Amino acid sequence: MKIVILERNSVGTDVSVEAVRAFGDVAIYDNTVTLEEVRERVKDADIVIANKSPLGEETLKDAVNVKLICEFATGYDNCDLEYCSARGIRVTNVRDYCTAMVAQHTFTLALALSQKLIHYDNYVKSGQYSAQDRFSNFDIPFYELEGKTWGIAGMGNIGRRVAKIAETMGCRVIFHSITGRSSCTEYPQVDKETLLTESDFLSLHCPLSDLSRNFIDAEALEKMKKSAILINVARGGVVDNTALYEALEAGEIAAAGLDVVEKEPLEQRNPLSRLKDSNRLIITPHLAWASVEARKRCVEEACLNIAAFLRGEARNVVNP
């Protein structure tokens, strides 16, 4: 069994992938970006482990032995599922491995913005606090989560975890199902307009699809409270980045915390790259999923998917 790991570095060099060797002869590549690289590296493979590398007819047509694609991720939009199904190639992902960390990062962003933590940390480190004659400083107002409305778009595992934390912190939780198929009954399900107009904090936890692309656009931002804080830890394409930049500059919403942007890494032509005020915008480099514990679970889950496949069992299969 020949196994190819196309993007070993996607789980971090501090996390071992040696467990994969138990299943066969393994070729490991730090990163694989171009179509030519993918084609060359998978041509003799039986199993391909990937994260973002494009896997479809153009890269797999000559890889006649491929039987399984394992994602080092929950998302699988790099795979052409229709083509893989037609070829009899099973595609698997890893699920629920980073729920705790993404939920934690959601609140890290929300609290840093709402409490103006970067401003106050800079205030102390700049020497201004030491130079004043009073014991405290609160020149920029900040507010409690208690009593606020926390809105959620996407009530999957992560959305539910965020809802529980928000509720524990005294928030009223509402949510909107973009597909309209949510089975969640623990919290009020509302339409999009209600979600936008009533949320003090709005966090996005939905996959990227034709339904969710630009879910937050200029029209949506206009409907939000001027005091609202938007958190996107879903996918960059769920938010129109240009519209968000314009809304932040115009004061249509108070602030935004992003772990994802439309094209990654962040391009200088993205207008959000010009907004340097961390009281209004914090961007982290797509790391909400990437705690050490989560990355270890990611590798472990991929190995369990391979083991199940070799036993003839279906585990975490995403294509028909």
C-alpha positions as a Markdown table, in Angstrom:
| # | Residue | x | y | z |
|---|---|---|---|---|
| 1 | Met | 0.0 | 0.0 | 0.0 |
| 2 | Lys | 1.6 | 3.3 | -1.1 |
| 3 | Ile | 0.5 | 6.3 | 0.9 |
| 4 | Val | 1.3 | 9.9 | 0.0 |
| 5 | Ile | 1.0 | 12.8 | 2.5 |
| 6 | Leu | 0.9 | 15.9 | 0.3 |
| 7 | Glu | 0.9 | 18.6 | 3.0 |
| 8 | Arg | 2.7 | 17.3 | 6.1 |
| 9 | Asn | 3.2 | 20.8 | 7.4 |
| 10 | Ser | -0.5 | 21.5 | 7.5 |
| 11 | Val | -0.7 | 19.8 | 10.9 |
| 12 | Gly | 2.5 | 21.4 | 12.1 |
| 13 | Thr | 6.1 | 20.1 | 12.3 |
| 14 | Asp | 5.7 | 19.7 | 16.1 |
| 15 | Val | 3.1 | 17.0 | 15.6 |
| 16 | Ser | 4.2 | 13.6 | 14.4 |
| 17 | Val | 2.7 | 11.8 | 11.4 |
| 18 | Glu | 4.8 | 8.7 | 11.8 |
| 19 | Ala | 1.7 | 6.7 | 12.8 |
| 20 | Val | 0.7 | 6.6 | 9.2 |
| 21 | Arg | 3.6 | 4.3 | 8.4 |
| 22 | Ala | 1.8 | 1.5 | 10.1 |
| 23 | Phe | -0.4 | 1.2 | 7.0 |
| 24 | Gly | 2.2 | 1.0 | 4.2 |
| 25 | Asp | 5.0 | 2.7 | 2.3 |
| 26 | Val | 4.7 | 6.5 | 3.0 |
| 27 | Ala | 6.0 | 9.4 | 0.9 |
| 28 | Ile | 5.9 | 12.6 | 2.8 |
| 29 | Tyr | 6.0 | 16.1 | 1.3 |
| 30 | Asp | 6.1 | 19.3 | 3.4 |
| 31 | Asn | 3.7 | 21.1 | 1.1 |
| 32 | Thr | 2.2 | 20.6 | -2.3 |
| 33 | Val | 0.7 | 23.6 | -4.2 |
| 34 | Thr | 0.7 | 23.4 | -7.9 |
| 35 | Leu | -1.3 | 21.1 | -10.1 |
| 36 | Glu | 1.9 | 19.7 | -11.6 |
| 37 | Glu | 3.2 | 18.8 | -8.1 |
| 38 | Val | 0.0 | 17.1 | -7.2 |
| 39 | Arg | -0.1 | 15.0 | -10.4 |
| 40 | Glu | 3.4 | 13.9 | -10.1 |
| 41 | Arg | 3.2 | 13.0 | -6.4 |
| 42 | Val | 0.0 | 11.0 | -6.4 |
| 43 | Lys | 0.5 | 9.1 | -9.7 |
| 44 | Asp | 1.5 | 5.8 | -8.0 |
| 45 | Ala | -0.4 | 6.3 | -4.7 |
| 46 | Asp | -3.1 | 4.0 | -3.3 |
| 47 | Ile | -4.0 | 6.5 | -0.5 |
| 48 | Val | -3.6 | 10.3 | -0.6 |
| 49 | Ile | -3.6 | 12.4 | 2.5 |
| 50 | Ala | -4.2 | 16.1 | 1.8 |
| 51 | Asn | -5.5 | 19.4 | 3.2 |
| 52 | Lys | -5.8 | 22.0 | 0.4 |
| 53 | Ser | -4.2 | 20.4 | -2.6 |
| 54 | Pro | -6.6 | 20.2 | -5.5 |
| 55 | Leu | -7.8 | 16.7 | -6.1 |
| 56 | Gly | -10.0 | 16.2 | -9.1 |
| 57 | Glu | -9.8 | 14.9 | -12.7 |
| 58 | Glu | -7.0 | 17.2 | -13.6 |
| 59 | Thr | -4.7 | 15.9 | -10.9 |
| 60 | Leu | -6.0 | 12.3 | -10.4 |
| 61 | Lys | -6.7 | 11.1 | -14.0 |
| 62 | Asp | -3.3 | 9.3 | -14.2 |
| 63 | Ala | -3.4 | 8.1 | -10.6 |
| 64 | Val | -5.1 | 4.9 | -11.4 |
| 65 | Asn | -4.4 | 3.2 | -8.1 |
| 66 | Val | -5.9 | 5.8 | -5.8 |
| 67 | Lys | -8.7 | 4.3 | -3.7 |
| 68 | Leu | -8.9 | 6.6 | -0.7 |
| 69 | Ile | -8.4 | 10.3 | 0.0 |
| 70 | Cys | -8.0 | 11.3 | 3.6 |
| 71 | Glu | -8.4 | 15.0 | 4.5 |
| 72 | Phe | -6.2 | 16.4 | 7.3 |
| 73 | Ala | -9.3 | 18.7 | 7.9 |
| 74 | Thr | -13.0 | 18.8 | 8.2 |
| 75 | Gly | -13.4 | 20.7 | 5.0 |
| 76 | Tyr | -13.1 | 18.9 | 1.7 |
| 77 | Asp | -13.8 | 21.6 | -0.9 |
| 78 | Asn | -10.4 | 20.8 | -2.5 |
| 79 | Cys | -11.9 | 17.5 | -3.7 |
| 80 | Asp | -14.1 | 17.0 | -6.7 |
| 81 | Leu | -16.5 | 14.6 | -5.0 |
| 82 | Glu | -18.5 | 13.9 | -8.1 |
| 83 | Tyr | -15.3 | 12.8 | -10.0 |
| 84 | Cys | -14.0 | 10.8 | -7.0 |
| 85 | Ser | -17.3 | 9.0 | -6.7 |
| 86 | Ala | -17.4 | 8.2 | -10.4 |
| 87 | Arg | -13.9 | 6.8 | -10.0 |
| 88 | Gly | -14.8 | 4.8 | -6.9 |
| 89 | Ile | -12.4 | 6.8 | -4.7 |
| 90 | Arg | -13.6 | 7.2 | -1.2 |
| 91 | Val | -13.1 | 10.6 | 0.5 |
| 92 | Thr | -13.0 | 11.0 | 4.2 |
| 93 | Asn | -12.5 | 13.9 | 6.6 |
| 94 | Val | -11.9 | 14.4 | 10.3 |
| 95 | Arg | -14.7 | 15.6 | 12.4 |
| 96 | Asp | -15.1 | 17.4 | 15.7 |
| 97 | Tyr | -11.4 | 17.4 | 16.4 |
| 98 | Cys | -11.1 | 21.1 | 16.8 |
| 99 | Thr | -14.5 | 22.1 | 18.2 |
| 100 | Ala | -13.2 | 23.1 | 21.6 |
| 101 | Met | -10.4 | 25.2 | 20.2 |
| 102 | Val | -12.6 | 27.0 | 17.6 |
| 103 | Ala | -15.1 | 27.8 | 20.3 |
| 104 | Gln | -12.4 | 29.1 | 22.6 |
| 105 | His | -11.0 | 31.3 | 19.8 |
| 106 | Thr | -14.4 | 32.7 | 19.1 |
| 107 | Phe | -14.5 | 34.1 | 22.6 |
| 108 | Thr | -10.9 | 35.1 | 22.6 |
| 109 | Leu | -11.6 | 37.4 | 19.6 |
| 110 | Ala | -15.0 | 38.6 | 21.0 |
| 111 | Leu | -13.6 | 39.4 | 24.5 |
| 112 | Ala | -10.4 | 41.1 | 23.2 |
| 113 | Leu | -12.5 | 43.4 | 21.0 |
| 114 | Ser | -15.3 | 44.1 | 23.4 |
| 115 | Gln | -13.0 | 44.8 | 26.3 |
| 116 | Lys | -10.4 | 46.7 | 24.2 |
| 117 | Leu | -7.6 | 44.5 | 25.6 |
| 118 | Ile | -5.0 | 45.5 | 23.0 |
| 119 | His | -5.6 | 49.2 | 23.7 |
| 120 | Tyr | -5.3 | 48.8 | 27.4 |
| 121 | Asp | -2.2 | 46.5 | 27.2 |
| 122 | Asn | -0.6 | 49.1 | 24.9 |
| 123 | Tyr | -1.6 | 51.8 | 27.3 |
| 124 | Val | 0.3 | 50.1 | 30.1 |
| 125 | Lys | 3.4 | 49.1 | 28.0 |
| 126 | Ser | 3.7 | 52.6 | 26.5 |
| 127 | Gly | 4.4 | 54.1 | 30.0 |
| 128 | Gln | 1.2 | 56.1 | 30.0 |
| 129 | Tyr | -0.2 | 54.2 | 33.0 |
| 130 | Ser | 3.0 | 54.6 | 35.0 |
| 131 | Ala | 2.9 | 58.4 | 34.3 |
| 132 | Gln | -0.7 | 59.0 | 35.5 |
| 133 | Asp | -1.6 | 59.9 | 39.1 |
| 134 | Arg | -4.7 | 57.7 | 39.4 |
| 135 | Phe | -5.0 | 54.0 | 40.0 |
| 136 | Ser | -7.1 | 53.1 | 37.0 |
| 137 | Asn | -7.8 | 54.0 | 33.4 |
| 138 | Phe | -10.8 | 53.3 | 31.3 |
| 139 | Asp | -10.7 | 55.9 | 28.6 |
| 140 | Ile | -12.4 | 53.7 | 26.0 |
| 141 | Pro | -15.8 | 52.2 | 27.3 |
| 142 | Phe | -16.2 | 48.5 | 27.4 |
| 143 | Tyr | -19.2 | 46.3 | 28.2 |
| 144 | Glu | -20.3 | 43.1 | 29.8 |
| 145 | Leu | -21.5 | 40.0 | 27.9 |
| 146 | Glu | -24.2 | 39.5 | 30.6 |
| 147 | Gly | -27.6 | 40.4 | 29.1 |
| 148 | Lys | -26.4 | 40.7 | 25.5 |
| 149 | Thr | -27.8 | 38.7 | 22.6 |
| 150 | Trp | -25.4 | 36.3 | 21.0 |
| 151 | Gly | -26.4 | 35.3 | 17.5 |
| 152 | Ile | -25.0 | 32.3 | 15.7 |
| 153 | Ala | -25.1 | 31.4 | 12.0 |
| 154 | Gly | -24.4 | 27.6 | 11.7 |
| 155 | Met | -25.6 | 25.5 | 14.6 |
| 156 | Gly | -23.3 | 22.4 | 14.1 |
| 157 | Asn | -20.9 | 21.1 | 16.7 |
| 158 | Ile | -19.0 | 24.3 | 17.0 |
| 159 | Gly | -22.1 | 26.5 | 17.0 |
| 160 | Arg | -23.6 | 24.5 | 19.8 |
| 161 | Arg | -20.4 | 24.7 | 21.9 |
| 162 | Val | -20.3 | 28.5 | 21.4 |
| 163 | Ala | -24.0 | 28.7 | 22.3 |
| 164 | Lys | -23.4 | 26.9 | 25.6 |
| 165 | Ile | -20.5 | 29.1 | 26.5 |
| 166 | Ala | -22.4 | 32.3 | 25.6 |
| 167 | Glu | -25.3 | 31.1 | 27.7 |
| 168 | Thr | -23.0 | 30.4 | 30.6 |
| 169 | Met | -21.8 | 34.0 | 30.4 |
| 170 | Gly | -25.3 | 35.3 | 30.6 |
| 171 | Cys | -26.1 | 35.9 | 27.0 |
| 172 | Arg | -29.4 | 35.3 | 25.3 |
| 173 | Val | -28.6 | 32.9 | 22.3 |
| 174 | Ile | -30.4 | 33.0 | 19.0 |
| 175 | Phe | -29.4 | 31.2 | 15.8 |
| 176 | His | -30.1 | 31.1 | 12.1 |
| 177 | Ser | -29.9 | 28.0 | 9.9 |
| 178 | Ile | -28.6 | 28.9 | 6.5 |
| 179 | Thr | -29.8 | 25.6 | 5.0 |
| 180 | Gly | -33.1 | 25.7 | 7.0 |
| 181 | Arg | -32.4 | 22.1 | 8.1 |
| 182 | Ser | -31.1 | 22.5 | 11.6 |
| 183 | Ser | -32.4 | 20.0 | 14.2 |
| 184 | Cys | -31.4 | 22.2 | 17.1 |
| 185 | Thr | -34.3 | 22.9 | 19.5 |
| 186 | Glu | -32.3 | 24.2 | 22.5 |
| 187 | Tyr | -32.3 | 27.8 | 21.3 |
| 188 | Pro | -34.6 | 30.0 | 19.3 |
| 189 | Gln | -34.2 | 29.7 | 15.5 |
| 190 | Val | -34.7 | 33.0 | 13.8 |
| 191 | Asp | -34.7 | 34.4 | 10.2 |
| 192 | Lys | -31.7 | 36.2 | 8.9 |
| 193 | Glu | -33.1 | 39.7 | 9.4 |
| 194 | Thr | -33.8 | 39.0 | 13.1 |
| 195 | Leu | -30.3 | 37.5 | 13.5 |
| 196 | Leu | -28.8 | 40.6 | 12.1 |
| 197 | Thr | -30.9 | 43.2 | 13.8 |
| 198 | Glu | -30.9 | 41.7 | 17.3 |
| 199 | Ser | -27.4 | 40.3 | 17.7 |
| 200 | Asp | -24.9 | 42.2 | 19.9 |
| 201 | Phe | -22.4 | 39.5 | 19.0 |
| 202 | Leu | -22.7 | 37.5 | 15.8 |
| 203 | Ser | -20.4 | 34.5 | 15.3 |
| 204 | Leu | -20.2 | 32.5 | 12.0 |
| 205 | His | -19.8 | 28.7 | 12.2 |
| 206 | Cys | -21.2 | 27.6 | 8.8 |
| 207 | Pro | -19.4 | 25.8 | 6.0 |
| 208 | Leu | -18.8 | 27.7 | 2.8 |
| 209 | Ser | -21.4 | 26.9 | 0.1 |
| 210 | Asp | -23.5 | 28.6 | -2.5 |
| 211 | Leu | -26.0 | 29.4 | 0.3 |
| 212 | Ser | -23.4 | 30.9 | 2.7 |
| 213 | Arg | -21.1 | 32.7 | 0.3 |
| 214 | Asn | -21.2 | 36.4 | 1.1 |
| 215 | Phe | -23.8 | 35.7 | 3.8 |
| 216 | Ile | -22.5 | 38.9 | 5.4 |
| 217 | Asp | -22.6 | 41.5 | 2.6 |
| 218 | Ala | -23.1 | 45.2 | 2.5 |
| 219 | Glu | -26.9 | 44.8 | 3.0 |
| 220 | Ala | -26.5 | 42.5 | 6.0 |
| 221 | Leu | -24.0 | 44.8 | 7.6 |
| 222 | Glu | -26.3 | 47.8 | 7.2 |
| 223 | Lys | -28.9 | 45.9 | 9.3 |
| 224 | Met | -26.6 | 45.1 | 12.2 |
| 225 | Lys | -26.4 | 47.2 | 15.3 |
| 226 | Lys | -23.8 | 49.9 | 15.3 |
| 227 | Ser | -22.5 | 48.4 | 18.6 |
| 228 | Ala | -22.4 | 44.9 | 17.2 |
| 229 | Ile | -19.3 | 42.7 | 17.0 |
| 230 | Leu | -18.9 | 40.2 | 14.2 |
| 231 | Ile | -16.8 | 37.1 | 14.6 |
| 232 | Asn | -15.9 | 34.9 | 11.6 |
| 233 | Val | -14.2 | 31.6 | 12.4 |
| 234 | Ala | -16.0 | 29.8 | 9.6 |
| 235 | Arg | -14.6 | 30.4 | 6.0 |
| 236 | Gly | -13.4 | 33.7 | 4.5 |
| 237 | Gly | -16.0 | 33.7 | 1.7 |
| 238 | Val | -18.9 | 33.8 | 4.2 |
| 239 | Val | -18.1 | 37.5 | 4.6 |
| 240 | Asp | -17.7 | 40.1 | 1.8 |
| 241 | Asn | -14.3 | 41.5 | 2.9 |
| 242 | Thr | -14.7 | 44.8 | 1.0 |
| 243 | Ala | -18.2 | 45.4 | 2.4 |
| 244 | Leu | -16.9 | 44.6 | 5.9 |
| 245 | Tyr | -14.0 | 47.1 | 5.5 |
| 246 | Glu | -16.4 | 49.8 | 4.3 |
| 247 | Ala | -18.8 | 49.1 | 7.2 |
| 248 | Leu | -16.0 | 49.3 | 9.8 |
| 249 | Glu | -14.7 | 52.5 | 8.3 |
| 250 | Ala | -18.2 | 54.0 | 8.3 |
| 251 | Gly | -19.0 | 52.8 | 11.8 |
| 252 | Glu | -21.9 | 50.6 | 10.7 |
| 253 | Ile | -20.7 | 48.0 | 13.2 |
| 254 | Ala | -18.4 | 48.4 | 16.2 |
| 255 | Ala | -15.8 | 45.7 | 15.4 |
| 256 | Ala | -14.9 | 42.4 | 13.8 |
| 257 | Gly | -12.7 | 39.5 | 14.7 |
| 258 | Leu | -11.6 | 37.3 | 11.8 |
| 259 | Asp | -9.7 | 34.1 | 11.7 |
| 260 | Val | -10.4 | 33.7 | 8.0 |
| 261 | Val | -10.4 | 36.0 | 5.0 |
| 262 | Glu | -11.5 | 35.6 | 1.4 |
| 263 | Lys | -8.1 | 34.6 | 0.0 |
| 264 | Glu | -5.4 | 33.2 | 2.3 |
| 265 | Pro | -2.9 | 34.3 | 3.2 |
| 266 | Leu | -4.2 | 37.8 | 3.5 |
| 267 | Glu | -3.4 | 39.8 | 0.3 |
| 268 | Gln | -2.3 | 43.4 | 0.4 |
| 269 | Arg | -5.0 | 44.2 | -2.1 |
| 270 | Asn | -7.6 | 43.1 | 0.5 |
| 271 | Pro | -8.8 | 46.4 | 2.0 |
| 272 | Leu | -9.0 | 44.8 | 5.4 |
| 273 | Ser | -5.1 | 44.7 | 5.4 |
| 274 | Arg | -5.2 | 48.5 | 5.5 |
| 275 | Leu | -7.2 | 48.7 | 8.8 |
| 276 | Lys | -4.7 | 48.8 | 11.6 |
| 277 | Asp | -7.0 | 49.7 | 14.5 |
| 278 | Ser | -7.2 | 46.7 | 16.7 |
| 279 | Asn | -10.1 | 48.2 | 18.6 |
| 280 | Arg | -12.1 | 47.7 | 15.4 |
| 281 | Leu | -10.5 | 44.8 | 13.7 |
| 282 | Ile | -8.4 | 41.8 | 14.8 |
| 283 | Ile | -7.3 | 39.2 | 12.2 |
| 284 | Thr | -5.6 | 36.0 | 13.2 |
| 285 | Pro | -3.9 | 33.7 | 10.5 |
| 286 | His | -6.4 | 30.9 | 10.2 |
| 287 | Leu | -5.3 | 29.3 | 13.5 |
| 288 | Ala | -8.5 | 28.8 | 15.4 |
| 289 | Trp | -8.4 | 25.1 | 14.8 |
| 290 | Ala | -4.7 | 24.6 | 15.5 |
| 291 | Ser | -4.1 | 23.9 | 19.1 |
| 292 | Val | -1.5 | 21.2 | 19.7 |
| 293 | Glu | -4.2 | 18.9 | 21.0 |
| 294 | Ala | -6.5 | 19.5 | 18.0 |
| 295 | Arg | -3.7 | 18.8 | 15.5 |
| 296 | Lys | -2.8 | 15.6 | 17.2 |
| 297 | Arg | -6.4 | 14.5 | 17.1 |
| 298 | Cys | -6.5 | 15.4 | 13.4 |
| 299 | Val | -3.7 | 12.9 | 12.6 |
| 300 | Glu | -5.1 | 10.3 | 14.9 |
| 301 | Glu | -8.5 | 10.6 | 13.2 |
| 302 | Ala | -7.0 | 10.3 | 9.7 |
| 303 | Cys | -5.3 | 7.1 | 10.8 |
| 304 | Leu | -8.5 | 5.7 | 12.1 |
| 305 | Asn | -10.1 | 6.5 | 8.8 |
| 306 | Ile | -7.4 | 4.6 | 7.0 |
| 307 | Ala | -7.7 | 1.6 | 9.3 |
| 308 | Ala | -11.4 | 1.5 | 8.8 |
| 309 | Phe | -11.0 | 1.6 | 5.0 |
| 310 | Leu | -8.6 | -1.3 | 5.1 |
| 311 | Arg | -11.1 | -3.3 | 7.1 |
| 312 | Gly | -13.7 | -2.6 | 4.5 |
| 313 | Glu | -15.6 | -0.2 | 6.8 |
| 314 | Ala | -16.9 | 3.3 | 6.0 |
| 315 | Arg | -15.8 | 5.9 | 8.5 |
| 316 | Asn | -16.2 | 9.7 | 8.1 |
| 317 | Val | -17.0 | 9.2 | 4.3 |
| 318 | Val | -18.2 | 12.5 | 2.7 |
| 319 | Asn | -19.0 | 11.3 | -0.8 |
| 320 | Pro | -21.6 | 8.8 | -2.0 |
